[in-house]
Structures are given as structure tokens and as C-alpha cells.
């Protein structure tokens, strides 16, 4: 019974990890996209060795809350994204 509960929670954690990475890809700005991706990997690596069930459930609920924030932020960045291309993209267009 305990193994089944751990397997489902492991699957939920992996699903959350993949969802965080998908949300990170939604950001149009490279810096924010890369920061979100790096923070996701770092936070999941920090919590990898948790063994106390209360600590695991606390980290998981905190992750859910952070995922909701990231989704909202990605939407806000999408809605208010600059219509101008970045300087790097403009320079690449000029060279070609």
C-alpha cells in the first residue's frame, strides 16, 4: 500500500516538473524563460532527498502554488509582450 502511494506521488511530482518546464517555455523573454527553467531544476534537486511525509506534502503543495503563479505570470507576460523585436533579433535581420 505504501509503495503504491509513493509511486503515485512520484508520478505527480514528475508531472509537476514537466508542467513547470512547459510553463517556462511559454515566456517570450529569454531571461525569464531561462530563469524559470533553472529555478525549476534547482528546486526539484533540492527536494529530491526529502523523506519525511509531511515535508514532502508541504513541498508538493508549495510547488502547486508556485505553478499557479508561474502560469499567471506567463499569461501576463504574453498579454503585455512588447510588439517590438528584441535588439538581438533586429541585428540578425539587418545582417541578412
GIRADA-V913959 format. One record per residue. N is the residue number from 1. RES is the residue in one letter. PHI is phi in whole degrees, -180 to 180 (* if undefined). D_CENTER is the distance of its C-alpha to the mean C-alpha in Angstrom with 1 decimal. Layout:
# GIRADA-V913959
N;RES;PHI;D_CENTER + N;RES;PHI;D_CENTER
This chain:
# GIRADA-V913959
1;X;*;30.7 + 2;X;-66;28.5 + 3;X;-63;27.3 + 4;X;-65;26.4 + 5;X;-66;24.4 + 6;X;-69;22.5 + 7;X;-65;21.9 + 8;X;-69;20.4 + 9;X;-69;18.2 + 10;X;-64;17.1 + 11;X;-64;16.5 + 12;X;-65;14.5 + 13;X;-66;12.3 + 14;X;-65;11.9 + 15;X;-64;11.2 + 16;X;-63;8.4 + 17;X;-60;7.0 + 18;X;-64;7.8 + 19;X;-66;6.6 + 20;X;-59;2.8 + 21;X;-66;4.5 + 22;X;-65;6.8 + 23;X;-65;5.4 + 24;X;-60;5.0 + 25;X;-69;8.4 + 26;X;-74;9.7 + 27;X;-70;10.3 + 28;X;-80;13.9 + 29;X;-80;14.2 + 30;X;-59;13.8 + 31;X;-62;13.4 + 32;X;-71;10.6 + 33;X;-61;8.8 + 34;X;-70;9.7 + 35;X;-62;9.1 + 36;X;-64;5.4 + 37;X;-65;5.6 + 38;X;-66;8.4 + 39;X;-64;7.4 + 40;X;-61;5.1 + 41;X;-63;8.3 + 42;X;-62;10.6 + 43;X;-66;9.8 + 44;X;-71;10.2 + 45;X;-68;13.2 + 46;X;-63;14.7 + 47;X;-93;14.8 + 48;X;-62;16.0 + 49;X;-97;19.6 + 50;X;-67;19.8 + 51;X;-122;22.9 + 52;X;-75;23.9 + 53;X;-62;23.1 + 54;X;-69;22.8 + 55;X;-68;20.3 + 56;X;-65;18.2 + 57;X;-68;18.4 + 58;X;-66;17.7 + 59;X;-65;14.5 + 60;X;-67;13.5 + 61;X;-68;14.5 + 62;X;-65;12.8 + 63;X;-63;9.4 + 64;X;-62;10.6 + 65;X;-64;11.5 + 66;X;-67;8.4 + 67;X;-67;6.7 + 68;X;-63;9.9 + 69;X;-63;9.8 + 70;X;-63;6.7 + 71;X;-62;8.7 + 72;X;-64;11.8 + 73;X;-64;11.0 + 74;X;-62;10.1 + 75;X;-66;13.4 + 76;X;-63;15.3 + 77;X;-63;14.5 + 78;X;-67;15.7 + 79;X;-68;18.7 + 80;X;-110;19.8 + 81;X;-67;19.1 + 82;X;-67;22.1 + 83;X;-79;24.5 + 84;X;-82;25.7 + 85;X;-77;24.4 + 86;X;-69;23.2 + 87;X;-61;26.0 + 88;X;-64;24.9 + 89;X;-70;25.1 + 90;X;-66;28.4 + 91;X;-63;29.9 + 92;X;-66;29.0 + 93;X;-69;30.8 + 94;X;-67;33.8 + 95;X;-67;34.3 + 96;X;-93;34.5
